[in-house]
């Protein structure tokens, strides 16, 4: 199941997720391993808002996700 809570002790939460599809024959079908909004997240992006772009298996290595997380963390570092 998708994580649907803010992890305890998290100071800043970025949540990139995909909603997925329920059509078994779709190339985007990922067995129901879909994400969603997390209450209290500081920043959220539904990568499938306009069209399907990732699956449960590809979201971690997605360039948009990695760059988005890195840029948000760098912006929070005190120099």
SVG drawing of the C-alpha trace seen along z (x, -y; Angstrom):
<svg xmlns="http://www.w3.org/2000/svg" viewBox="-9 -31 36 37">
<polyline fill="none" stroke="black" stroke-width="0.4" points="0.0,0.0 1.0,-3.6 2.4,-5.5 -0.3,-7.9 1.2,-9.6 4.0,-12.0 6.9,-9.9 7.4,-10.7 10.1,-13.3 10.1,-14.6 11.0,-18.3 10.3,-18.8 8.3,-16.5 8.4,-16.5 5.9,-14.0 6.1,-13.1 3.5,-10.5 1.7,-8.8 -2.0,-7.9 -1.7,-5.1 -4.5,-3.5 -6.9,-0.7 -7.0,0.7 -5.1,4.0 -4.2,3.8 -2.7,0.3 1.1,0.1 0.9,-2.1 -0.8,0.5 1.3,1.1 -0.8,3.5 -2.6,0.9 0.6,-0.4 -0.5,-4.0 0.4,-7.0 -1.5,-10.0 -1.4,-13.2 0.0,-13.1 -1.7,-15.4 0.9,-17.9 3.3,-17.5 5.3,-20.7 5.4,-20.2 3.5,-17.7 3.5,-16.8 1.1,-14.4 3.2,-13.4 0.1,-12.0 -2.0,-15.1 -2.0,-15.8 -1.0,-12.5 0.5,-9.2 4.3,-9.6 5.6,-7.1 4.8,-3.8 5.6,-2.4 8.8,-0.9 10.0,-4.0 9.2,-6.9 12.4,-6.6 14.7,-7.0 12.7,-9.6 14.8,-12.7 12.0,-15.1 11.6,-13.6 15.3,-13.5 16.0,-17.0 12.9,-18.3 13.9,-16.8 17.5,-17.9 16.6,-21.5 14.2,-21.7 16.8,-20.3 19.5,-22.7 17.2,-25.6 16.7,-24.7 20.4,-24.5 21.8,-27.4 25.0,-28.6"/>
</svg>
